[in-house]
């Protein structure tokens, strides 16, 4: 049985997943996605706007730059 078949919320997660990376093996498996990005010092796509997500820059620094712009 594949991981996505074991995840009880897979179909619902997949419907709401904003990730645009076409071959992502973690799409719809949020716990795997979080674990992967945290291990790389990143945040998953669901933390970013659609425009930001398309840059594939998942760094925490990028997230804070976009949210807390200095005036």
VEXRO-643095 format. One line per field, with one value per residue: residue number from 1; x, y, z of N, C-alpha, C, O in turn. Coordinates in Angstrom, 3 decimals, always signed. Atoms other than C-alpha are relative to their C-alpha. Layout:
pavex NUM:...
n.X X:...
n.Y Y:...
n.Z Z:...
ca.X X:...
ca.Y Y:...
ca.Z Z:...
c.X X:...
c.Y Y:...
c.Z Z:...
o.X X:...
o.Y Y:...
o.Z Z:...
This chain:
pavex 1:2:3:4:5:6:7:8:9:10:11:12:13:14:15:16:17:18:19:20:21:22:23:24:25:26:27:28:29:30:31:32:33:34:35:36:37:38:39:40:41:42:43:44:45:46:47:48:49:50:51:52:53:54:55:56:57:58:59:60:61:62:63:64:65:66:67:68:69:70:71
n.X +0.840:-0.762:+0.249:+1.225:+1.141:+0.076:+0.416:+1.456:+0.440:-0.733:+0.823:+0.335:-1.255:-0.377:+0.892:-0.365:-1.449:-0.371:-1.302:+0.044:-1.099:+0.761:-0.338:-0.216:+0.538:+0.628:+1.270:+1.138:-0.443:-0.505:-1.031:-1.240:-0.410:-0.558:-1.256:-0.988:-0.405:-0.651:-1.359:-0.796:+0.085:+0.968:+1.425:+0.702:+0.734:+1.227:-0.318:-0.253:+1.044:-0.162:-1.126:-1.243:-0.232:-0.516:-1.443:-0.642:-0.852:+0.733:-0.808:+0.636:-0.414:+0.891:+1.313:-0.012:-0.186:+1.275:+1.034:-0.377:-0.798:-0.378:+0.577
n.Y -1.189:-1.241:-0.969:-0.767:+0.868:+0.122:-1.275:-0.068:-1.302:-0.238:-0.608:-1.354:-0.756:-0.194:-1.024:-1.301:-0.178:-1.039:+0.292:+0.067:+0.837:+1.079:+1.382:+0.099:+1.252:-0.265:-0.733:+0.603:+0.698:-1.179:+0.322:+0.250:-1.286:-0.782:+0.628:-0.243:-1.405:-0.367:+0.565:-0.839:-1.377:-0.647:+0.123:+0.568:-0.909:-0.533:-1.219:-1.073:-0.357:+0.696:-0.648:+0.339:+1.440:+0.284:-0.274:+1.180:-0.413:+0.408:-0.331:-0.740:-1.392:-0.532:-0.134:-1.176:-1.194:-0.312:-0.295:-1.052:-0.952:-1.205:-1.198
n.Z +0.000:+0.102:-1.069:+0.240:-0.294:-1.457:-0.568:+0.072:+0.514:+1.240:+1.057:-0.427:+0.033:+1.399:+0.551:-0.556:+0.035:+0.960:+0.607:+1.463:+0.479:+0.637:-0.349:-1.448:-0.540:-1.298:+0.182:-0.682:-1.215:-0.708:-0.999:+0.735:+0.558:-1.105:-0.433:+1.047:+0.054:-1.265:-0.005:+0.890:-0.462:+0.881:-0.284:+1.154:+0.882:-0.605:-0.744:+0.950:+0.959:+1.279:+0.697:-0.698:+0.121:+1.341:+0.044:-0.617:-1.112:-1.197:-1.176:-1.082:+0.220:+1.029:-0.634:-0.869:+0.834:+0.652:-0.993:-0.940:+0.757:-0.735:+0.618
ca.X +0.000:+1.349:+1.613:-1.193:-3.487:-2.685:-3.491:-7.184:-7.342:-5.380:-8.224:-9.304:-5.685:-5.040:-8.056:-6.664:-2.932:-1.504:+1.770:+2.446:+5.488:+4.155:+6.035:+5.953:+5.589:+4.256:+1.235:-1.764:+0.299:+0.717:+2.706:+5.293:+5.406:+5.961:+8.652:+10.461:+10.438:+11.302:+14.320:+15.509:+14.803:+11.818:+8.059:+5.589:+3.569:+0.507:+2.306:+2.669:+0.390:-0.145:+2.315:+4.982:+4.561:+5.310:+8.826:+9.611:+11.457:+10.272:+12.813:+11.705:+13.653:+11.565:+8.376:+9.314:+10.501:+7.125:+5.060:+6.992:+8.277:+10.176:+8.498
ca.Y +0.000:+3.428:+6.297:+8.203:+5.213:+5.113:+8.791:+9.079:+12.733:+12.328:+13.189:+16.242:+17.381:+16.963:+19.118:+21.944:+21.549:+24.712:+23.060:+23.587:+21.314:+18.748:+15.650:+16.209:+12.811:+14.488:+16.295:+15.627:+14.019:+17.039:+15.326:+14.167:+17.596:+19.352:+16.888:+17.296:+21.092:+21.458:+19.200:+21.650:+24.798:+25.648:+26.069:+24.173:+25.776:+26.271:+29.093:+31.170:+33.062:+31.610:+34.117:+33.410:+29.653:+29.726:+31.026:+27.699:+29.764:+28.039:+29.615:+30.977:+34.144:+34.687:+34.134:+36.789:+39.225:+39.028:+39.223:+41.767:+44.275:+47.163:+50.517
ca.Z +0.000:-0.989:+1.490:-0.194:+0.197:+3.919:+4.482:+5.419:+4.300:+1.066:-1.339:+0.668:+1.088:-2.632:-3.513:-1.367:-2.018:-3.622:-4.691:-8.386:-8.575:-11.058:-9.963:-6.192:-4.491:-1.332:-2.840:-0.635:+2.112:+4.370:+7.125:+4.578:+2.953:+6.282:+7.317:+3.990:+3.941:+7.638:+7.145:+4.478:+6.503:+4.304:+4.492:+2.282:-0.510:+1.682:+3.535:+0.381:-1.961:-5.420:-6.900:-4.261:-4.540:-8.268:-7.504:-5.757:-3.141:+0.024:+2.358:+5.713:+4.904:+1.745:+3.745:+6.314:+3.650:+1.949:+5.161:+7.190:+4.661:+6.236:+5.636
c.X +0.882:-0.382:-1.306:-1.251:-0.195:-0.506:-1.516:-0.532:+0.625:-0.837:-0.360:+1.243:+0.390:-0.849:+0.426:+1.493:+0.391:+1.331:-0.137:+1.153:-0.609:+0.316:+0.258:-0.624:-0.734:-1.325:-1.136:+0.350:+0.712:+1.103:+1.343:+0.568:+0.649:+1.348:+1.118:+0.500:+0.669:+1.429:+0.952:-0.013:-0.962:-1.408:-0.673:-0.816:-1.201:+0.242:+0.106:-1.218:+0.265:+1.203:+1.337:+0.350:+0.618:+1.493:+0.801:+1.006:-0.787:+0.741:-0.813:+0.328:-0.918:-1.396:-0.063:+0.200:-1.320:-1.088:+0.297:+0.951:+0.288:-0.564:+0.915
c.Y +1.249:+0.946:+0.748:-0.834:-0.170:+1.280:+0.142:+1.312:+0.323:+0.727:+1.439:+0.891:+0.345:+1.090:+1.409:+0.302:+1.041:-0.244:-0.123:-0.819:-1.292:-1.423:-0.194:-1.293:+0.197:+0.749:-0.767:-0.767:+1.045:-0.320:-0.269:+1.295:+0.866:-0.541:+0.291:+1.442:+0.461:-0.512:+0.817:+1.466:+0.828:-0.110:-0.599:+1.055:+0.644:+1.240:+1.221:+0.316:-0.779:+0.551:-0.394:-1.474:-0.348:+0.295:-1.212:+0.388:-0.262:+0.367:+0.801:+1.485:+0.680:+0.250:+1.271:+1.297:+0.439:+0.420:+1.231:+0.991:+1.231:+1.207:+1.180
c.Z +0.000:+1.139:-0.205:+0.263:+1.501:+0.662:-0.118:-0.583:-1.357:-1.059:+0.341:-0.043:-1.438:-0.660:+0.419:-0.052:-1.062:-0.714:-1.519:-0.574:-0.538:+0.462:+1.491:+0.538:+1.327:-0.119:+0.654:+1.256:+0.864:+1.004:-0.665:-0.568:+1.079:+0.448:-1.011:+0.023:+1.288:+0.038:-0.875:+0.413:-0.828:+0.574:-1.230:-0.752:+0.665:+0.853:-0.918:-0.857:-1.291:-0.770:+0.624:-0.194:-1.347:-0.141:+0.477:+1.071:+1.275:+1.272:+1.025:-0.149:-1.023:+0.581:+0.847:-0.786:-0.605:+1.006:+0.854:-0.664:+0.867:-0.733:+0.157
o.X +1.816:-1.445:-2.056:-2.297:-1.298:-1.003:-2.039:-1.684:+0.548:-0.384:-0.288:+1.180:+0.795:-0.341:+0.207:+1.918:+0.091:+1.767:-0.997:+1.320:-1.110:-0.591:+0.966:-1.826:-1.319:-1.960:-1.350:-0.540:+1.940:+2.087:+2.381:+1.780:+1.726:+2.294:+2.236:+1.706:+1.613:+2.318:+2.171:+0.523:-0.748:-1.637:-0.193:-1.002:-1.550:-0.721:+0.183:-2.109:+1.325:+1.990:+2.281:+1.516:+1.442:+2.116:+2.008:+1.793:-1.693:+0.419:-1.720:-0.508:-1.366:-2.013:-1.006:-0.372:-1.617:-1.968:-0.622:+2.061:-0.603:-0.510:+0.594
o.Y +1.353:+0.818:+0.967:-0.288:-0.469:+1.232:+0.180:+1.371:+1.464:+1.730:+2.312:+2.023:+1.472:+1.879:+2.371:+1.350:+0.863:+0.599:-0.846:-0.888:-2.106:-2.250:-1.124:-1.508:-0.747:+1.029:-1.949:-1.227:+1.118:+0.415:+0.113:+1.510:+1.424:+0.222:+0.626:+1.686:+1.250:+0.166:+0.724:+2.316:+2.025:-0.768:-0.396:+2.171:+1.776:+1.874:+2.351:-0.514:-1.381:-0.209:-0.720:-1.825:-1.259:-0.140:-1.288:-0.451:+0.499:-0.138:+1.555:+2.343:+1.804:+1.281:+2.053:+2.331:+1.633:+1.212:+1.926:+1.231:+1.747:+1.275:+2.276
o.Z +0.796:+1.747:+0.746:+0.615:+1.959:+1.787:-1.232:-1.012:-1.813:-1.609:-0.523:-0.522:-1.724:-1.456:-0.317:+0.432:-2.242:-1.498:-2.021:-1.791:+0.237:+0.552:+1.876:+0.383:+1.858:+0.898:+0.386:+1.971:+0.898:+1.089:-0.124:-0.546:+0.868:+0.648:-0.621:+0.055:+1.234:+0.555:-0.729:-0.299:-1.020:+1.590:-2.346:-0.269:+0.331:+1.284:-0.437:-1.034:-1.460:-1.336:-0.094:-0.373:-1.433:-1.109:+0.248:+1.508:+1.615:+2.348:+0.670:+0.133:-0.798:+0.311:+0.721:-0.438:-0.663:+0.668:+1.288:-0.189:+1.541:-1.961:-0.302
